[in-house]
């Protein structure tokens, strides 16, 4: 603070890189308002003065491609979690009713080996309980309220089991997307899916590549995506090389990436190499539209109704 800095901003299409004293500090593919002639530079938390600067006219930004948005599936993040308490049967049911193609939920195993829906390792944020999920029995979790933290109208919403969530979504047309949050339960997840004859109705995702490999080994018919939010550098080809190498390492042809990692060029490169490209968690309509037009196969969102409505609107155009 209080010292002169050299700032450089490079814009190519909708891709922007910002350098401070030669170091890359910000990179995004979502300068989407360029199409309307808008590029801005702002400061936050400081008073700044710009001097010794030059501005060059940018070439016209190419319009978004007219991709087939029907090919992009919509997945509710922890159900329809913008409105309903996450990882509950209510949130999953309402995501399905709102038109989501799938609903994602996270799973852990209890102390007595039952797989339940919960995102955090601990109970404090989304229930009225305390402690770690894995230290509780199912009976203990059944005593907790998993709804009122979101809104008093959801008081009494229980912590569901994986079996209950699968049963509710079976043959609904809304695909359960099971995110495994801990090692050592892949066999339990696969068995629950098999017991309900839903191998062709579910998908599994995990940040832990070894979990992905386990699922692919235990039941190759279940699609399983490797999750990543790794910050990548290098050319589009170099970034794709790394992602493809990880997918091969974990025996999958699906990746589920933080949307900030993606660009039109990287999506095209990954798909040309045979990968299915999913992304999470997108709540900005402009970014939703760009990703659909760039050809992603699936978008996970908290705002299920917004994305369902946007896709319908684009299909009418």
Order of alpha helices (4+ residues) and beta strands (2+ residues): beta-beta-beta-beta-alpha-beta-beta-alpha-alpha-beta-alpha-beta-alpha-beta-alpha-beta-alpha-beta-alpha-beta-alpha
